[in-house]
Structures are given as C-alpha cells and as structure tokens.
Amino acid sequence: MFQVFHPGLASGFNDPVSWTEPYFSPDDSYWKHRSNKSWVAVNESEAQIYPLPDTQSANAAVKQLEKFSESHNPFFLAVGFHKPHLPFQFPSKFLNLYPAESVKLPDNPFAPVNMPQVEFCYICNTVCLINNLVKFLHF
C-alpha cells in the first residue's frame, strides 16, 4: 500500500506489481516549491490547507487500518515516511517541544569504527546543518 523504499527507476517507480492494493503517494506539489530552504517550520494554518506529505501518509495509513479492521483477515501494512530528510519541513509546534537551549549536540567529530566514509560525510553535513539551525534559533 505505501512506499517503503526509494521511488524511481531502480524500484520500477515503486514496483507496482508488488502491491495487492494501490500504494499511496502523498501530494507534495505545494511543498516542492518550498524546498529551496534546508528547513521550514510550517505554521498550523498553512499545514491545514496544505498538509505535509508525511501527515498525508499517516492519515492514509489510519484510514487503511480502519478499513482493514472491518475484516478479520490478517494483513500487512507498510508505511514509509520521508522525514527526517532534507529539506526538513515540520509543524512549527515541534519547536516548542525542543527549545534551542535544550538541544545539546555531540562534540565527538570522529566517525564510528568501520563506518563507510560516504555515511560519515552525510552525517557531518547534517550535523553542520543542525549546528547552524541551533545558532539561528538562539539569534
């Protein structure tokens, strides 16, 4: 029903022959034009008009669970979420849950033993992004 792997050519564009039910793909057309920033805290009124893609996926999953609960047949439901992934687009209310002054980033700049270099570069870039975000929130 839902994407549990990366879409595109490698997966046959979500491998449609693998699903017994049509899979759900959120409408991200509104949010694509907002992706020129690495993160966006989305206010509640905007999110109500244009639900975030992961919110759409969660809502669709709940509907599917309700549908499946009407039957006594066993089922498997897989739900894939896009976040956390750049660009970070999230409900602004989450900023209240994690005040900037309470966020403590690790000071260990070293990769774990045997970690592939490509992953370490990805993590370093993410840590730099988060450090900049924390600095911005303190501003």
Secondary structure, 3 states (H helix, E strand, C coil): CECCCCCCHHHCCCCHHHCCCCCECCCCHHHHCCCCCCEEEECHHHHHHCCCHHHHHHHHHHHHHHHHHCCCCCCCCCCCCCCCCCCEEEECHHHHHCCHHHCCCCCCCCCCCCCCHHHHHHHHHHHHHHHHHHHHHHC
